[in-house]
Amino acid sequence: MGRNGSSELVSKEKSCAERLARFFPQAGAVRVPVHVTSSRNGVTNLREATVVEYSSAHHAIFISTLPLEFGDRIRLEARPQGSQTEATVDALQYHEGRKAVAVRFLQGACDWMTKRP
């Protein structure tokens, strides 16, 4: 309640990953810590630690600071278990200086990625 007795409406701002997840209705909320590795020209490996926020058997969505583009190939590795999968970038969502990335698994369904929190 405010000072004048009126209640304030607070709208929950959707996160960048949540905005992208709406295009992947099969993806549910998860919290899977991963390392993302992207190679440039087959020589330089760029790597970061992040958390997959949404996933389905065939897609994962996470926030990234890597210079990823549509069609780029990446490797996702679970932390600390070490399970790995290869994927390609299917979609990008930019919002307020952040970038969400949706990837499609190349080897088919990825069971370890769909563990719910």
Secondary structure, 3 states (H helix, E strand, C coil): CCCCCCCCCCCCCCCHHHHHHCCCCCCEEEEEEEEEEEEECCCEEEEEEEEEEEECCCEEEEECCCCCCCCCEEEEEECCCCCEEEEEEEEEEEECCEEEEEEEECCCCCHHHHCCC
